[in-house]
Amino acid sequence: MRLLVVEDDNALSAQLRCDLERAGFAVDLAANGIDGEALGDIEPYDAVVLDLGLPGRPGLEVLANWRRRSNAVPVVVLTARDAWHEKVEGFRAGADDYLAKPFHTEELVARLLAVTRRATTLVTGTLQAPGLTLDEQRQTVTDAGGTVHPLTGTEFRLLRYFMLHPGQLLSKSRLTEHVYDNDSDKDSNVIEVYVNRLRQKLGKGIIATHRGQGYMFGERG
Ligand code: CA
């Protein structure tokens, strides 16, 4: 999953990027409201972490502008501690959740997983598909036979994206957009390599190829 972090405290955003990447997210950073709003409109993020006190344009205005343009990206706002009015204003502007500073990255990760998975209400730290269990803490996948397969960062991000979108036709470019951050060399041919690695680990039938269109995970029949 790919995240945008809009935060003007450079020390905090650098730390967040590091922690969130370790948690298996691809992360882009913006340090002011104007850049953040533009990136959030251009790039297909799976979720946004949005500070409210930002130079250039306040976070609430950024959020309200996205929602006015029907940009429904899940947003977790970062509020000052004990600032209850910020929480209320954040929800009114269209936030999906909030977190008061200071916070533990683990809690932010849990909230991000929750807002990106509205359909599933429980955050268990695992993601299930028929015959597969993805452990988001350990970044491993267990197959039907009980074998635990360790995954590299890219394999993990790719498999998680597939498991969150079962039965959907996903183009190479869409997968590339959601698996890599802006700084990465986005070569969509690389996706093919990673799909084949997942097939080697988990069986050929796990991901179907639709020639010229893309891939489908968890296809029936
Ligand atoms: Ca700030």
Boltz pocket constraint, residues with backbone or C-beta under 6 A from the ligand:
constraints:
  - pocket:
      binder: B
      contacts: [[A, 7], [A, 8], [A, 9], [A, 51], [A, 52], [A, 53], [A, 54]]
      max_distance: 6.0
